[in-house]
Amino acid sequence: MMYFLLSVFFLLKFFRSLTSVRLSGILVIASALLAVGGALDMAKIQGKNRIFTSSTLGWEDTKAGDVPPAHALPVVKDGPLWCRAKTHATWIAGSVVDGKCTMTFVRRLLEVTEYDVLVSVNDSARVLEVEWDRLTAMPPNGIATPNMIMAISDDNDTVLAGYVSPSERRAHFVKDGEAISQNNALILTEDEPVRYEVDRIVVREEESQITDEDVKVGNATLVNNEEEEKLESSMVDYVSQEKIYWGRVRGTITGLTSTVTEPSGVKREITWGVENELDHMEQQKVEYNLPAGAAVQVKLIAVMRKYEAPYSALLTAIYSDSVRRSWSIEGLHIHNYLAELRAEFSKPYYLTNNTEIEGDFPTSQILLHSTTTTTTTTTTTQTPTNSKDSEDNPVSESLATTDGDSQTTGDASSVSRLLPPVLAMCASLLMAANALFLS
């Protein structure tokens, strides 16, 4: 906790020393801190051979009298909500009845006023019920508390919420205010999509940021061995690396194959949640009017542009049974691409003694110029120029720190319970810092 407070203090002290920090940058940092403070305890999933952390389901702490959190999962449609509470160091599942988490443990009925509610992050989860009895293997991807596997029992049109104890392989429920046990149940499982589709993308261009960087990608030597001036040329091989990233969005699974339809209509196959790299191997012709018996050194310079902007879109999850589920998302788009290619020339020099030739010679030539955004792409070639392009590269603060919301994984702990008061203090500090920046 002390490390966290010291980090906030030095972070604010550093911001105060800056004179060019934009208000949007302050808000981005505030959002990042708030996201950490309100992080869920992501649910655990019982796989075939291991327990892993869900990307779509999480536990949010609440208490009797609180308004249920957004996208809280009901046991059945319009029914009570799923909940869990800790008793004797064991997380037990139940349902919310009259504002209390009602469950059974060691054949006793428990009613708890402070508990966690199961939520579907951004309404992204798909939950299926799979039949089970104690003589069969537990179905994969069962949702765990994490100590128990969540289950329901359909008892004469009354759905009961409870759990299966992996050690004793028995299901436990609450019925008519009493604890009951049985040998069969419907296991609650998380169904993961096999791919995503993303379309209806709206990029907030007014919040975009652009940074350019010069990168040397090739070189050549042009030589004129003739006795008169001559236009010499050469083909230069080069590689430009394009990078595309659509952010790590809460409630989505990193690494899924995805089809993104850009605003221009172009469709790209990418891997979701990671930076996608594509190497473009190209050839470029360079030429120069050389005096007789002279040579010139050529450097091929690529202007690599980094474009960053927040966006909103419609994401569709496609499952193995062809079911499609769609919901709205927001994220950060980053695109690194070749914005310009130019040749930079040395002074021509004589081959006989390597002395530079006096005179007015071109120092650079723009060979390729691209205007690429998420909506359009155009490429043009330009004629030689007599002076090197001296326009300053645009510089802006990076938005890269906003690539997705932080999601806490693991069991609930005392640290996570202390986050709300720390969050309030962070918000106060950020408001004070904001006042200093605007003064």
C-alpha positions in Angstrom: 0.0 0.0 0.0 2.8 2.4 0.9 4.5 1.8 -2.5 1.2 2.6 -4.2 0.8 6.0 -2.3 4.5 6.9 -3.0 4.0 6.1 -6.7 1.0 8.5 -6.9 2.9 11.2 -5.1 5.9 11.1 -7.4 3.6 10.8 -10.4 1.8 14.0 -9.5 5.1 15.7 -8.7 6.4 14.8 -12.1 3.3 16.1 -13.9 3.6 19.4 -12.0 7.1 19.9 -13.5 5.8 19.6 -17.0 4.5 22.7 -18.8 3.1 21.1 -21.9 0.9 18.4 -20.5 -2.5 18.4 -22.2 -5.7 18.0 -20.2 -6.5 14.9 -22.2 -3.4 13.3 -20.9 -4.5 14.0 -17.4 -7.8 12.4 -18.0 -6.2 9.3 -19.6 -4.0 8.8 -16.4 -7.1 9.3 -14.2 -9.0 6.7 -16.2 -6.2 4.2 -15.8 -6.1 4.7 -12.0 -9.8 4.4 -11.8 -9.8 1.2 -13.9 -7.3 -0.4 -11.5 -9.3 0.7 -8.5 -12.6 -0.8 -9.8 -11.0 -4.0 -11.1 -13.0 -7.2 -10.8 -11.8 -10.4 -9.2 -11.9 -12.4 -12.5 -13.6 -15.8 -12.2 -11.7 -19.1 -12.3 -12.5 -21.8 -14.8 -11.9 -25.5 -14.3 -10.3 -26.8 -17.5 -9.5 -30.4 -18.3 -6.2 -30.4 -16.6 -5.8 -27.0 -15.0 -7.6 -23.9 -13.6 -7.4 -20.8 -15.6 -8.7 -17.2 -15.4 -11.8 -16.2 -17.3 -11.7 -13.1 -19.6 -15.5 -12.6 -19.6 -16.7 -13.4 -16.0 -15.7 -11.7 -12.8 -16.8 -11.3 -9.2 -17.8 -7.8 -7.9 -18.2 -7.3 -4.2 -21.5 -5.9 -2.9 -23.7 -6.1 0.2 -27.4 -6.2 1.2 -29.2 -3.0 0.0 -26.8 -2.2 -2.8 -28.0 -1.8 -6.4 -26.9 -4.9 -8.3 -23.8 -4.2 -10.6 -24.3 -3.9 -14.3 -24.5 -7.2 -16.2 -24.9 -9.3 -13.1 -25.7 -12.9 -14.0 -29.1 -14.3 -12.9 -29.5 -18.0 -12.1 -32.4 -18.0 -14.6 -33.8 -15.2 -16.7 -35.4 -12.6 -14.4 -34.4 -14.8 -11.4 -32.1 -14.3 -8.4 -28.5 -13.4 -9.1 -25.5 -15.7 -8.6 -23.4 -14.9 -5.6 -20.5 -16.3 -3.5 -19.3 -15.7 0.0 -16.4 -17.0 2.0 -16.9 -19.2 5.0 -14.1 -21.1 6.8 -11.6 -20.1 4.1 -13.8 -21.6 1.4 -15.7 -19.8 -1.3 -19.3 -21.1 -1.6 -21.8 -20.4 -4.4 -25.4 -19.5 -3.9 -28.1 -17.0 -5.0 -29.2 -13.6 -3.8 -32.5 -13.8 -1.9 -34.0 -10.8 -0.2 -30.7 -9.0 -0.5 -28.6 -11.8 1.1 -26.4 -14.4 -0.4 -28.2 -17.6 0.5 -26.2 -20.9 0.3 -25.5 -24.2 2.1 -22.3 -25.4 3.8 -21.8 -28.6 5.7 -25.6 -29.2 5.6 -26.3 -25.8 7.2 -28.2 -22.8 5.6 -26.2 -19.6 5.5 -27.4 -16.1 4.7 -24.6 -13.5 4.2 -25.0 -9.8 3.9 -21.6 -9.0 2.3 -20.8 -11.1 -0.7 -19.7 -11.1 -4.4 -22.0 -11.1 -7.4 -21.0 -12.8 -10.7 -21.0 -10.4 -13.6 -20.5 -10.7 -17.3 -17.8 -8.2 -18.2 -19.3 -5.8 -20.8 -22.0 -8.4 -21.3 -19.5 -10.5 -23.1 -19.9 -13.9 -21.4 -21.8 -16.9 -22.8 -22.7 -19.4 -20.1 -24.0 -22.9 -20.8 -25.4 -25.7 -18.6 -24.0 -29.2 -19.0 -25.5 -32.3 -17.4 -23.4 -34.1 -14.9 -23.7 -37.0 -12.3 -21.1 -38.3 -9.9 -20.4 -41.3 -12.1 -19.2 -39.2 -15.0 -16.3 -36.8 -15.5 -16.7 -33.2 -14.7 -17.4 -31.2 -18.0 -14.6 -28.9 -19.0 -14.7 -25.1 -18.4 -16.9 -25.3 -15.3 -17.1 -22.0 -13.5 -15.5 -22.2 -10.1 -15.8 -20.1 -6.9 -12.8 -21.2 -7.1 -13.1 -23.9 -4.4 -16.4 -25.3 -5.7 -17.9 -25.8 -9.2 -21.1 -23.8 -9.7 -24.2 -25.8 -10.5 -28.0 -25.7 -10.7 -30.8 -28.2 -10.1 -34.1 -28.2 -12.0 -36.5 -29.4 -9.3 -40.1 -29.5 -10.5 -39.8 -26.3 -12.4 -37.9 -24.6 -9.6 -34.3 -23.9 -10.4 -32.0 -24.2 -7.4 -28.6 -22.5 -7.3 -25.7 -24.2 -5.6 -22.4 -26.0 -6.3 -20.6 -29.3 -6.7 -17.8 -30.2 -4.2 -15.0 -31.7 -6.3 -13.7 -33.7 -3.4 -16.9 -35.5 -2.5 -18.5 -35.3 -6.0 -21.9 -34.3 -4.6 -24.1 -31.3 -5.5 -25.5 -29.0 -2.7 -28.5 -26.7 -2.9 -30.9 -24.7 -0.8 -34.6 -25.8 -1.2 -37.5 -24.3 0.8 -35.0 -22.9 3.3 -33.2 -26.2 3.9 -29.9 -27.6 2.7 -30.1 -30.6 0.3 -27.6 -32.8 -1.5 -27.9 -34.9 -4.6 -25.8 -36.9 -7.1 -26.6 -35.0 -10.3 -26.7 -31.4 -11.4 -26.3 -29.0 -14.3 -22.8 -27.6 -14.3 -22.4 -24.0 -15.2 -19.7 -23.7 -17.9 -18.2 -20.8 -19.8 -18.3 -21.1 -23.6 -15.4 -19.3 -25.4 -15.7 -18.0 -28.9 -13.5 -19.3 -31.7 -13.2 -16.0 -33.5 -14.2 -12.3 -33.5 -15.5 -10.0 -36.1 -15.2 -6.2 -35.6 -17.0 -3.6 -37.7 -18.9 -0.3 -37.5 -15.7 1.3 -36.3 -15.9 5.0 -35.4 -12.5 6.5 -34.8 -12.4 9.7 -32.7 -10.1 11.6 -35.0 -10.2 14.7 -32.9 -8.3 12.8 -30.2 -5.8 11.2 -32.5 -2.0 11.6 -32.0 0.7 11.2 -34.6 4.4 10.7 -34.1 7.0 10.3 -37.0 10.4 8.6 -36.8 13.1 8.5 -39.5 14.5 4.9 -40.1 17.3 4.0 -42.4 16.1 1.1 -44.5 18.7 0.9 -47.3 21.7 2.4 -49.1 23.4 2.4 -52.4 26.3 4.0 -54.4 25.6 5.5 -57.8 28.6 5.7 -60.1 29.1 7.4 -63.4 32.2 6.0 -65.2 31.4 7.8 -68.4 33.1 10.9 -69.8 29.9 13.0 -69.7 27.1 13.8 -67.3 24.7 10.9 -67.0 21.5 9.9 -65.1 22.5 6.9 -63.0 20.0 4.7 -61.3 19.8 1.6 -59.1 17.1 -0.6 -57.5 17.4 -0.7 -53.7 15.8 -3.5 -51.6 14.2 -2.4 -48.4 11.8 -3.7 -45.7 9.1 -1.5 -44.0 7.3 -3.0 -40.9 3.6 -2.2 -40.5 2.1 -2.7 -37.1 -1.7 -2.9 -36.4 -3.2 -3.0 -32.9 -6.9 -2.7 -31.9 -6.3 -2.8 -28.1 -7.0 -5.1 -25.2 -10.7 -4.7 -24.6 -12.2 -5.9 -21.4 -14.4 -8.9 -21.8 -12.5 -10.2 -24.8 -9.9 -13.0 -25.2 -6.4 -12.2 -26.3 -5.1 -14.3 -29.2 -8.3 -15.1 -31.1 -8.3 -14.9 -34.9 -10.3 -11.8 -35.9 -11.6 -10.1 -38.9 -11.6 -6.3 -38.6 -13.6 -4.2 -41.2 -12.0 -0.8 -41.2 -14.1 2.4 -41.9 -12.7 2.3 -45.5 -14.3 -1.1 -46.0 -10.9 -2.9 -46.1 -11.0 -6.2 -44.2 -7.9 -7.4 -42.3 -7.3 -10.7 -40.6 -5.5 -10.1 -37.3 -4.8 -11.7 -33.9 -6.9 -10.0 -31.3 -5.4 -8.1 -28.4 -1.8 -8.1 -29.6 0.3 -6.0 -31.9 0.2 -7.5 -35.4 3.4 -7.1 -37.4 3.6 -7.3 -41.2 6.9 -6.9 -43.0 6.6 -5.4 -46.5 9.6 -6.3 -48.7 9.9 -3.8 -51.6 12.2 -2.4 -54.2 12.7 1.3 -54.9 14.5 2.9 -57.8 16.8 5.8 -57.0 18.5 8.0 -59.6 20.8 11.0 -59.8 22.3 13.2 -62.5 26.0 12.6 -62.0 28.9 14.5 -63.5 31.5 12.5 -65.5 33.7 10.3 -63.4 31.8 10.9 -60.2 29.8 9.0 -57.6 27.3 9.7 -54.9 26.3 7.8 -51.7 22.5 7.3 -51.3 20.7 6.5 -48.0 17.1 5.3 -48.2 15.1 6.9 -45.3 11.6 5.7 -44.3 9.4 8.0 -42.3 7.6 5.5 -40.0 4.4 7.1 -38.7 2.7 6.0 -35.4 -1.0 6.9 -35.4 -3.0 6.5 -32.2 -6.7 7.1 -31.6 -9.5 5.9 -29.4 -12.4 4.2 -31.2 -15.8 2.5 -30.7 -17.1 -0.5 -32.7 -19.4 -3.5 -32.7 -17.7 -6.8 -31.8 -19.3 -10.1 -32.7 -18.2 -13.3 -31.0 -18.6 -16.4 -33.1 -18.8 -19.8 -31.3 -18.2 -23.4 -32.3 -21.9 -24.0 -32.7 -22.2 -21.0 -35.1 -24.0 -18.9 -32.5 -23.2 -15.2 -32.8 -23.3 -12.6 -30.0 -22.6 -8.9 -30.5 -21.9 -6.0 -28.2 -20.4 -2.5 -28.3 -16.8 -2.0 -27.4 -14.3 0.9 -27.0 -10.6 0.6 -27.3 -7.4 2.2 -28.5 -6.2 1.8 -32.1 -2.5 2.0 -33.0 -1.2 1.9 -36.5 2.5 2.1 -37.5 3.1 2.4 -41.2 5.4 3.9 -43.9 4.3 7.5 -44.4 7.2 8.6 -46.6 10.2 7.2 -48.4 13.0 9.5 -49.4 16.6 9.3 -50.7 19.3 11.4 -49.1 22.4 12.1 -51.2 25.9 12.9 -50.2 27.9 15.5 -52.1 29.0 14.0 -55.4 32.7 13.2 -55.4 35.3 12.4 -58.1 36.2 8.7 -58.4 39.9 9.5 -59.0 40.6 11.3 -55.7 37.3 11.2 -53.6 37.2 15.0 -53.4 33.8 16.6 -53.3 32.5 18.4 -56.3 31.6 22.0 -55.8 28.2 23.2 -56.9 24.5 23.1 -56.2 23.4 19.5 -56.1 20.1 17.9 -54.8 20.4 16.6 -51.2 17.2 14.6 -51.1 14.4 13.3 -53.1 10.9 12.2 -51.9 10.3 8.8 -53.6 7.0 7.8 -51.9 4.4 9.6 -49.9 1.5 8.0 -48.2 -1.6 9.4 -46.5 -2.8 6.5 -44.5 -5.5 6.5 -41.7 -8.1 4.0 -40.7 -10.3 5.4 -43.5 -8.2 6.1 -46.5 -4.9 5.2 -48.1 -3.2 7.1 -51.0 0.3 6.8 -52.3 2.1 9.3 -54.5 5.6 9.7 -55.9 7.3 13.1 -56.1 10.0 14.7 -58.2 13.5 15.5 -56.9 13.9 18.5 -54.7 16.9 20.7 -54.4 16.9 20.9 -50.7 16.4 18.5 -47.8 13.0 18.5 -46.3 13.4 20.5 -43.0 9.9 20.4 -41.7 9.8 19.3 -38.0 8.3 15.9 -37.3 5.1 16.3 -35.3 5.5 15.2 -31.7 2.7 14.4 -29.2 2.2 12.5 -26.0 1.7 8.8 -26.4 -1.7 7.2 -25.7 -0.1 3.8 -25.4 -0.7 3.5 -21.7 -4.5 3.2 -22.4 -4.3 -0.1 -24.2 -7.2 -1.8 -22.4 -8.4 -1.9 -18.9 -6.5 -3.7 -16.1 -8.2 -6.8 -14.9 -7.2 -8.2 -11.6 -6.9 -12.0 -11.5 -6.8 -14.4 -8.7 -8.8 -14.9 -5.5 -10.2 -11.9 -3.6 -7.8 -10.6 -0.9 -7.6 -7.9 1.7 -5.7 -5.7 -0.8 -8.7 -5.7 -3.2 -11.1 -4.8 -0.4 -8.9 -1.8 0.5 -9.0 -0.4 -3.0 -12.2 1.8 -2.7 -10.8 4.2 -0.1 -7.5 4.4 -2.0 -9.4 5.1 -5.2 -11.2 8.0 -3.5 -7.9 9.5 -2.4 -6.4 9.0 -5.9 -9.4 10.8 -7.4 -8.9 13.8 -5.0 -5.1 13.9 -5.8 -5.9 13.9 -9.5 -8.4 16.7 -9.2 -5.8 18.8 -7.3 -3.2 18.1 -9.9 -5.7 19.1 -12.6 -6.2 22.4 -10.9 -2.5 23.0 -10.8 -2.1 22.3 -14.5 -4.9 24.7 -15.5 -3.6 27.5 -13.2 
